[in-house]
Amino acid sequence: MNKQFSKILVKTLIIVSPLMMLQSCSFFNKTMEKVGLGKGKSGGSSTDPLDGIRNGEVVATARKGFKQTTPSGMVLIPSGSFTMGQTDEDIMSARITLNKRITISPFYMDDTEISNHEYRMFVNSIMADSISVLGEEFIMTKLYPDTTVWKKDFTYHNGDQLTENYYNNPAFDMYPAVGVSWDAAQYFCKWRTQLYNNYRAENEQFKSPRFRLPSEAEWEWAAKGGKDGAKYPWGNPYVANGKGCYLANFKPYRGNYQKDGYQYTAPVNAFNVNDYGLYNMAGNVAEWTQDAYSESYMPITWDLNPQYDIEEEPRKVVKGGSWKDVAYFLETGTTTFEYRSATRSYIGFRCVMDRLGSVPGRE
């Protein structure tokens, strides 16, 4: 009896030992990944693709392990409905921002405009990784900030100091990136998305939605901070508080750029946040949006997450007003445009990301 048992034990060891060796070499794990089983690095923690079918019935439930976290430097903007468009007198008589009730889905948004230091990380990364593909000339002429905007934007203006120092000097690291075209902002969003998702894939996490520019409607909803009908991000109707302190970086009086505390741009985290936790949604620099510009925007767009994304239209919507503008352009409902290839000393941008699924406690 003992001999028979010993023979069975030896045979078992002969069969099992190679299997254990193969498993120790990750052979099984790699094979399972190839056929779509086990953990893979392309889409986060995954299981048997047919795990939801049991006993001839579909019993699939939500996949475990998914949790959309707030990206660094962003805040969650809840869903909601508001009256989009002009909130005060249409002083230009343009009649392009007629009022319209719309609904917006939740999304994440950068709490500040993209700073010089953040944009420099993008340029340096592209120069290090993609110069052989894109070419140095393309990077320096299309993606690198146009530092000459401080001279060319204004007639007979002494902008030499800013031309030489604004982008590269550490003193301006936390100031908004300017001289960046709409097309360059799109490249930044693509690079940021790839950087984020590469890290998530390496750490076996689910793929994240992409970074992108906000739509005009998303931008306006975020700027109001939940205050439907608000003239400015802080509410109505004044541009200064009870102590006479200005609430944004703009041009309060003709020629008096210093009155609000800054002659040109201010740090991206200057002034108070609105009720959604966003800095400088009025003034400092105006901001690119995803939308193409159209005089007929209101009647032709839908009332749920409207977006007028027409690639062939060279005019792109700019919102928020800047350090050089009067208060009218700071209003949440004011809409202007600039050509997609243009670079200006008063236009920057910030990114958004879609929030997937419901937002607990916010819907």
C-alpha positions in Angstrom: 0.0 0.0 0.0 2.9 2.3 0.9 4.6 1.5 -2.4 1.6 2.2 -4.4 1.1 5.5 -2.6 4.8 6.4 -3.2 4.4 5.7 -6.9 1.4 8.0 -7.2 3.2 10.7 -5.3 6.2 10.6 -7.6 4.0 10.8 -10.7 2.2 13.7 -9.3 5.4 15.6 -8.5 6.7 14.9 -12.0 3.5 16.4 -13.6 3.1 19.4 -11.1 6.8 20.5 -10.9 7.1 21.8 -14.5 3.8 23.5 -14.1 5.0 25.3 -11.0 8.2 26.3 -12.8 6.3 27.7 -15.7 4.0 29.6 -13.3 7.0 31.0 -11.5 8.3 32.4 -14.8 5.0 34.2 -15.3 4.2 31.9 -18.2 0.6 31.4 -17.1 0.0 35.0 -16.3 1.3 36.2 -19.7 -0.7 33.6 -21.6 -3.9 34.5 -19.7 -3.3 38.2 -20.6 -2.9 37.3 -24.2 -6.3 35.7 -24.4 -7.9 38.5 -22.4 -7.9 36.9 -19.0 -6.3 38.0 -15.7 -4.8 41.4 -15.2 -3.7 43.4 -18.2 -2.0 46.8 -18.4 -4.0 48.2 -21.2 -7.2 48.9 -19.4 -6.8 48.4 -15.7 -7.8 45.4 -13.6 -9.7 43.1 -15.9 -11.3 39.7 -15.5 -12.5 36.8 -17.7 -14.4 38.6 -20.5 -17.1 35.9 -20.3 -17.3 36.0 -16.5 -20.8 37.6 -16.7 -22.3 34.5 -18.2 -23.1 31.7 -15.8 -25.4 28.7 -16.0 -26.7 29.8 -19.4 -27.7 33.2 -18.1 -26.3 36.8 -18.3 -25.5 37.8 -14.7 -22.9 40.5 -15.5 -22.6 43.3 -12.9 -20.3 46.4 -12.7 -16.6 45.7 -13.1 -14.7 46.1 -9.9 -11.8 48.5 -9.4 -13.1 51.5 -11.4 -13.0 54.8 -9.6 -12.6 58.2 -11.4 -10.4 60.4 -9.3 -10.0 64.1 -9.6 -6.8 64.9 -11.6 -4.2 67.0 -9.9 -5.0 70.8 -10.1 -8.6 70.2 -11.1 -12.0 70.7 -9.4 -15.3 69.0 -10.0 -17.9 71.1 -11.7 -21.4 69.7 -11.0 -24.1 69.2 -13.6 -26.8 71.8 -13.7 -29.1 74.0 -15.8 -28.7 77.7 -16.3 -29.6 80.6 -18.6 -26.7 81.0 -21.0 -26.0 84.3 -22.7 -25.8 88.1 -21.9 -26.7 89.0 -18.4 -26.6 92.8 -18.9 -26.9 95.4 -21.6 -25.5 94.4 -25.0 -23.3 97.5 -25.3 -22.0 96.4 -28.7 -25.5 95.6 -30.1 -24.1 92.4 -31.5 -27.2 90.3 -30.6 -25.0 87.1 -30.8 -25.4 86.1 -27.1 -29.2 85.8 -26.8 -30.4 84.0 -23.7 -31.1 80.3 -23.8 -31.8 77.7 -21.0 -29.4 74.8 -21.3 -28.2 71.8 -19.2 -24.5 70.8 -18.6 -23.1 67.4 -17.6 -20.5 67.2 -14.8 -16.8 67.7 -15.6 -13.5 68.5 -14.1 -11.8 71.8 -14.8 -8.3 73.2 -14.0 -8.7 75.6 -11.0 -6.2 78.0 -12.6 -5.1 78.9 -16.1 -2.2 76.9 -17.4 0.9 78.6 -16.1 4.2 79.2 -17.8 5.9 76.5 -15.7 3.2 73.9 -16.7 3.4 74.8 -20.3 7.2 74.6 -20.2 6.9 71.0 -19.1 5.0 70.4 -22.3 7.5 72.1 -24.5 10.5 70.5 -22.9 8.9 67.0 -23.1 8.1 67.5 -26.8 11.6 68.7 -27.5 13.0 65.6 -25.7 10.7 63.0 -27.1 9.2 64.1 -30.4 11.7 66.4 -32.1 12.6 63.7 -34.6 9.0 63.3 -35.6 7.7 66.9 -35.5 10.9 68.7 -36.3 12.5 71.5 -34.3 11.0 74.2 -36.7 7.4 73.0 -36.1 7.9 72.9 -32.3 9.5 76.3 -32.1 7.1 78.1 -34.5 3.8 76.3 -33.6 4.1 75.0 -30.0 6.7 77.3 -28.3 5.0 80.4 -27.0 5.3 83.5 -29.2 7.3 85.7 -26.9 7.1 88.7 -29.3 3.4 89.2 -28.6 4.4 91.8 -25.9 5.8 94.0 -28.7 3.5 93.3 -31.7 0.1 93.4 -29.9 0.4 97.1 -29.1 1.5 100.2 -31.1 4.7 101.9 -29.7 4.8 99.8 -26.6 7.9 99.1 -24.6 7.5 95.3 -24.2 11.1 94.3 -24.4 11.4 93.3 -20.7 8.4 90.9 -21.0 9.5 89.7 -24.4 12.9 88.6 -22.9 11.7 87.4 -19.5 8.0 86.5 -19.3 8.2 82.9 -20.4 11.6 81.7 -19.1 12.3 83.7 -16.0 11.4 82.0 -12.7 9.8 85.2 -11.5 6.9 84.4 -13.9 6.6 80.7 -13.4 3.1 81.0 -11.8 1.8 83.5 -14.3 -0.5 82.4 -17.2 1.1 81.1 -20.4 0.3 83.5 -23.3 1.4 83.7 -26.9 -0.2 80.2 -27.3 -2.5 79.6 -30.3 -5.7 77.5 -30.2 -3.9 74.8 -32.2 -1.0 74.7 -29.7 -3.5 74.4 -26.8 -4.9 71.4 -28.6 -1.5 69.8 -28.7 -1.0 70.5 -25.0 -4.3 68.6 -24.3 -3.2 65.6 -26.3 0.2 65.5 -24.7 -1.3 65.8 -21.2 -3.8 63.0 -22.0 -1.1 60.7 -23.2 1.1 61.4 -20.2 -1.7 60.7 -17.8 -3.0 57.5 -19.4 0.5 56.1 -19.9 1.0 56.3 -16.1 -2.4 54.7 -15.5 -1.6 51.9 -17.9 1.7 51.2 -16.2 -0.1 51.0 -12.9 -2.9 48.7 -14.2 -5.6 51.4 -13.9 -8.5 52.0 -16.2 -8.0 54.4 -19.0 -9.1 58.0 -18.2 -11.2 60.4 -20.4 -9.0 62.8 -22.3 -8.1 66.4 -21.4 -9.6 69.0 -23.7 -10.6 72.6 -24.0 -14.0 73.5 -22.5 -16.9 74.2 -24.7 -18.2 77.7 -24.6 -21.3 76.6 -22.6 -19.1 74.6 -20.1 -16.9 77.6 -19.6 -19.8 79.9 -18.9 -21.5 77.5 -16.5 -18.2 77.0 -14.6 -17.5 80.8 -14.5 -20.9 81.5 -12.9 -20.1 79.2 -10.0 -23.7 78.1 -9.7 -25.1 81.6 -9.7 -27.6 81.6 -12.5 -27.8 85.0 -14.2 -24.6 86.2 -12.5 -23.0 89.1 -14.3 -19.5 88.2 -13.0 -18.0 85.0 -11.4 -18.5 86.6 -8.0 -22.1 87.7 -8.7 -23.6 91.1 -9.3 -23.2 93.9 -10.0 -19.9 95.5 -9.1 -16.2 94.9 -9.9 -15.0 95.9 -6.5 -15.9 94.8 -3.0 -17.1 97.0 -0.1 -13.6 98.1 0.7 -13.0 99.3 -2.8 -10.6 96.3 -3.7 -11.0 95.1 -7.3 -12.1 91.5 -7.7 -10.2 90.7 -10.9 -7.3 91.8 -13.0 -8.5 94.1 -15.8 -8.4 97.8 -16.8 -10.7 99.7 -14.4 -10.0 103.1 -15.8 -8.6 104.4 -19.1 -4.8 103.9 -18.8 -4.8 102.9 -15.1 -3.7 99.3 -15.4 -2.1 99.4 -11.9 -5.4 100.1 -10.1 -6.2 96.4 -9.5 -2.7 95.7 -8.3 -1.1 94.4 -11.5 0.1 96.2 -14.6 0.0 93.2 -16.9 -1.0 89.6 -16.0 -1.3 88.4 -12.4 -0.3 85.0 -10.9 -2.8 82.2 -11.9 -3.9 81.9 -8.3 -4.4 85.6 -7.6 -7.7 87.0 -6.4 -10.5 85.0 -4.8 -12.0 81.8 -6.2 -15.6 81.6 -7.3 -18.1 79.2 -5.7 -16.7 76.3 -7.7 -13.2 76.9 -6.6 -11.9 78.5 -9.9 -9.4 81.3 -10.0 -9.5 84.1 -12.6 -12.6 83.2 -14.6 -12.8 86.9 -15.2 -9.8 88.9 -16.2 -6.1 88.1 -16.1 -6.1 86.4 -19.5 -9.0 85.6 -21.7 -9.3 81.8 -22.5 -9.6 79.7 -25.5 -12.6 77.4 -25.7 -13.3 74.4 -28.0 -16.1 76.1 -29.9 -15.9 77.7 -33.3 -17.4 81.2 -33.4 -20.8 81.7 -35.0 -23.2 84.7 -35.0 -26.0 82.1 -35.0 -24.7 80.0 -32.1 -27.8 80.2 -29.9 -30.5 79.1 -32.4 -28.4 76.3 -34.1 -27.0 74.5 -31.0 -28.9 72.0 -28.8 -30.0 72.8 -25.3 -28.1 69.8 -23.7 -24.3 70.1 -23.6 -24.2 72.5 -26.7 -21.0 72.6 -28.7 -20.3 74.2 -32.0 -17.2 72.3 -33.0 -16.6 73.2 -36.6 -13.1 72.4 -37.7 -13.1 74.5 -40.9 -14.1 77.6 -39.0 -10.9 79.5 -38.2 -12.5 81.8 -35.6 -12.6 80.2 -32.1 -14.5 81.5 -29.1 -12.6 83.4 -26.4 -14.2 84.0 -23.0 -13.4 85.8 -19.8 -11.7 89.1 -20.7 -8.1 90.0 -19.8 -5.8 92.3 -18.0 -6.1 94.9 -20.9 -9.9 94.8 -21.1 -12.7 96.9 -19.6 -15.3 95.3 -17.4 -17.8 94.5 -20.1 -15.5 91.7 -21.4 -15.2 90.2 -17.9 -18.9 89.4 -17.9 -19.7 85.6 -18.0 -22.0 86.0 -21.0 -19.7 88.1 -23.2 -18.4 86.2 -26.2 -15.6 87.3 -28.5 -13.3 85.4 -30.9 -9.8 85.1 -32.2 -8.3 83.2 -35.2 -7.1 79.7 -34.2 -3.5 80.4 -35.4 -3.3 83.8 -33.6 -1.0 84.3 -30.6 -1.8 87.1 -28.1 -0.4 88.5 -24.9 -3.8 88.4 -23.4 -5.1 84.9 -24.3 -4.3 81.7 -22.4 -6.3 78.5 -21.6 -7.2 75.8 -19.1 -8.3 72.2 -19.6 -11.3 70.2 -18.7 -12.1 66.4 -18.4 -15.4 64.6 -18.6 -16.8 63.1 -15.4 -18.0 59.6 -16.2 -21.1 58.3 -14.5 -23.0 59.9 -11.6 -21.6 62.3 -9.0 -22.7 61.1 -5.6 -24.4 63.9 -3.7 -24.2 66.3 -6.6 -27.1 65.2 -8.9 
